[in-house]
Amino acid sequence: MDDSKRQFETASNRFMQYVELELGRSENTVKAYRKDLVHLFAFAKTRSCGDISDIGIVELRGWLAEQRVAGLSSATIARRATAIRMFFAWAQQTGLLDEDPASALVIPKVIKRLPHVLQQSQATEVMDRAELRADDNSPIHIRDRAILELLYATGIRVGELVGLDIHDIDTSRRTIRVLGKGSKERVVPYGAIAEKTVQQYLKQARPALVKDESGPAVFLGSRGKRIDQRVVRSMVHEVLQSLDVPDLSPHGLRHSAATHLLEGGADIRAVQEILGHASLATTQLYTHVSMDRLRAVFEQAHPRA
């Protein structure tokens, strides 16, 4: 390994420890930042940069320009620019660099698009289909029904769902404790229907799936280990594709839950707390979805629309 590559790797590893341990970022975020740094360092070497201190604003802007030419979305480019700015700020703070060349790097603006959501009647169709699948008493189908009901009832992220342990469920209060982004813990309520499906899963299906290596995980895969996010995503797509509804990911169920809460009159700050949003502005995005629906109903129903 040449000296420049070793130096880049050493700095990258130290930064990843900082991001994971001190900032408390998720495993997925750490992986994404590492990939971004590897990509930047590879680009920098093509510009004759043998050391981190050789990378300046010209190289950084050239790297971002290459991302645009490659056709990456503005959201991806913005994330990569954020990762790089964080890295160089950290490098200056820790004494690896005298100056921060990324301080002048402009992060592209991301156009926020309204999320796709199910209508309330469509959400009911999805849950009815999950109930029908579970009629065969298959442990997997009973599990899937509980997962769908809990995702929609709570609006939690799929990563938060698969991370649930038995002690995170408080059946007396009908709440779950989840570990969200930045290792922030919150308690989220769920309703009577979700309680029924979760209890059926825990009493009937989970014992049929459990193995020695299952541990305290709530939701288990077919081999008895903690269920993988990819399995949950595939299941959600499978159920939704069997119906005449938008084909959404588990995150689409989260969007739907938030929108339906607001449509039902929930206070926006309560919804922010349930979803675990750090900023109210993120939650306010769902008010626009609700307003679009109100406008559609108005234009359809009002004689002077």
Secondary structure, 3 states (H helix, E strand, C coil): CCHHHHHHHHHHHHHHHHHHHHCCCCHHHHHHHHHHHHHHHHHHHHCCCCCHHHCCHHHHHHHHHHHHHCCCCHHHHHHHHHHHHHHHHHHHHCCCCCCCHHHHCCCCCCCCCCCCCCCHHHHHHHHHHHHHHHHHCCHHHHHHHHHHHHHHHHCCCHHHHHCCEHHHEECCCCEEEEECHHHCEEEEECCHHHHHHHHHHHHHHHHHHCCCCCCCECCECCCCCECCHHHHHHHHHHHHHCCCCCCCCHHHHHHHHHHHHHHCCCCHHHHHHHHCCCCHHHHHHHHHHHHHHHHHHHHHHCCCC
